[in-house]
Amino acid sequence: MLEETIMVTDTPFKTYQEDAIQAAEELMYGDKVIERLKKATTEGEVCRIMATARNKKIELQERYGGNV
């Protein structure tokens, strides 16, 4: 008997990852952040990448002012 393998491409993690990538693009976090998000394998990793990018952007805004 042959077993049929069903691939699920739209998992909750994949949706979470795609949403984070879209948010990073809208927030103009840069190509490095987006590439890291694409390579992430866990929700925790995605969350850490986004938090780090946010904190770095805030730091740059405080240092240089305006929309960095």
C-alpha positions, -999 to +999 in steps of 0.1 A: +000+000+000+014+034-010+011+062+015+001+096+002+020+126+015+000+158+018+020+190+020+004+218+039+019+251+027-003+275+046+005+266+082-001+291+110+037+297+112+039+304+075+010+329+078+027+345+109+060+347+090+044+363+059+026+389+081+059+398+098+076+402+064+048+424+052+050+445+084+088+448+081+085+460+046+058+486+056+080+498+085+110+500+062+132+477+084+155+470+055+166+441+033+187+423+060+158+421+084+135+408+057+160+381+047+164+371+083+126+368+086+125+346+054+151+323+069+134+321+103+121+287+114+102+294+146+077+320+158+101+329+186+128+337+160+104+359+140+094+377+172+130+383+182+140+396+147+111+420+147+118+432+183+155+438+175+146+457+143+121+478+162+145+487+190+173+495+165+150+518+146+139+535+178+175+540+188+184+555+154+153+578+156+163+590+190+199+596+179+193+613+146+156+623+148+131+621+121+121+590+101+152+568+099 
